[in-house]
Amino acid sequence: MNRLLACAAAALLLGACASTEKELIDKGMKPLDATRAQALLSGNTATGTTASGNGFIIYNAPDGTSRGKSGSSSDAGKWEVTSDGQHCNQWKTWRGGERRCAKLYEVDGEFRYFEGGKYGGRYKIEQGNPYRL
């Protein structure tokens, strides 16, 4: 019985952590605007986890280049913030070199990103390039 209650509590907690973009919008939250997204990302490092559970570290240089690590893999690419505030990146090899854009939401001290309405992952921002990427 105690094990069942513990599993149920864990499931509720995990469910409370996950959000869809619609749930955030329904709570009155709005994605970051271009000015806020640019200031947040430029010259700083994102450390987080994708929706599939892969950890990553990405440095977004002020010149629009980016460098990242995920597990034993690393890549370089370019990034930008669009006029509507979406964070776009294009890697040399990751994601097949395809350019992708995501809306960013600040939730409980972290940032969640949604690509085409689909949850992509979450990250925190660290000032500068502490991992020397």
C-alpha positions in Angstrom: 0.0 0.0 0.0 2.8 2.5 0.9 4.5 1.6 -2.3 1.4 2.4 -4.3 0.9 5.7 -2.5 4.6 6.6 -3.2 4.2 5.8 -6.9 1.0 7.8 -7.1 2.7 10.8 -5.4 5.6 10.5 -7.8 3.4 10.4 -10.8 1.5 13.5 -9.6 4.8 15.4 -9.0 6.1 14.5 -12.5 2.9 15.5 -14.1 3.0 18.8 -12.3 6.5 19.5 -13.7 5.5 18.8 -17.3 3.5 21.5 -19.2 2.2 21.9 -22.7 2.4 25.2 -24.4 -1.4 25.5 -24.2 -1.4 25.0 -20.4 1.1 27.8 -20.1 -1.0 30.1 -22.3 -4.1 29.1 -20.4 -2.4 30.3 -17.2 -1.8 33.7 -18.8 1.9 33.1 -19.6 3.4 34.6 -22.7 6.5 33.6 -24.6 9.5 35.8 -24.2 9.7 38.8 -26.5 12.6 39.4 -28.9 14.4 41.9 -26.6 14.2 39.6 -23.5 15.2 36.5 -25.5 18.2 38.2 -27.0 19.4 39.6 -23.7 18.9 36.2 -22.0 20.8 34.2 -24.6 23.5 36.4 -26.0 26.9 35.6 -24.5 25.4 33.1 -22.1 25.2 29.3 -21.7 22.1 27.2 -21.5 22.3 24.0 -19.5 19.4 21.6 -19.7 17.6 18.6 -20.8 15.6 17.8 -24.0 12.2 16.3 -24.0 13.8 12.9 -24.7 16.0 13.2 -21.6 19.3 14.1 -23.2 21.4 16.6 -21.3 23.1 19.5 -23.1 25.3 22.6 -22.7 25.1 25.3 -25.3 27.0 28.6 -25.5 25.4 31.3 -27.6 28.2 33.8 -28.5 27.2 37.4 -29.1 28.4 37.1 -32.8 25.6 34.6 -33.5 27.7 31.5 -33.4 27.0 28.6 -31.0 28.9 25.7 -29.6 27.4 22.8 -27.7 28.0 19.5 -26.0 25.5 16.6 -25.3 27.0 13.5 -23.8 30.1 12.6 -25.8 28.9 14.6 -28.9 29.8 18.2 -29.7 28.8 20.6 -32.5 28.9 24.2 -33.7 26.4 26.3 -35.5 24.6 29.6 -35.5 21.8 31.1 -33.6 19.4 34.1 -33.7 16.3 35.5 -32.2 13.5 36.4 -34.6 11.4 39.6 -34.4 8.6 37.6 -32.7 11.1 36.3 -30.0 11.7 32.8 -31.2 15.1 31.3 -30.6 16.4 29.7 -33.8 19.5 27.6 -34.2 21.1 25.6 -36.9 23.9 23.1 -36.1 26.4 21.6 -38.5 25.5 18.0 -37.7 22.9 17.9 -34.9 19.4 17.7 -36.0 20.6 17.0 -39.5 21.8 20.6 -39.9 18.1 21.7 -40.1 17.3 25.2 -38.8 14.7 25.1 -36.0 13.0 27.8 -34.0 11.3 27.6 -30.6 9.2 29.9 -28.4 10.6 30.4 -24.9 8.7 30.5 -21.6 10.0 31.4 -18.2 8.6 28.9 -15.7 9.7 28.5 -12.1 13.2 29.9 -12.6 13.9 28.0 -15.8 13.1 28.3 -19.5 11.0 25.8 -21.4 11.1 25.7 -25.2 8.4 24.7 -27.6 9.0 23.9 -31.3 5.8 24.2 -33.3 3.8 23.9 -30.1 5.6 20.7 -29.1 7.6 20.6 -25.9 11.3 20.5 -26.7 12.9 20.7 -23.3 14.0 23.0 -20.5 17.1 24.8 -19.4 18.7 27.3 -17.0 21.0 30.1 -18.1 24.5 30.5 -16.7 26.3 33.8 -17.2 29.1 33.8 -19.8 30.9 30.7 -21.0 31.8 28.8 -17.8 32.4 25.5 -19.6 34.7 27.1 -22.2 32.8 25.8 -25.2 
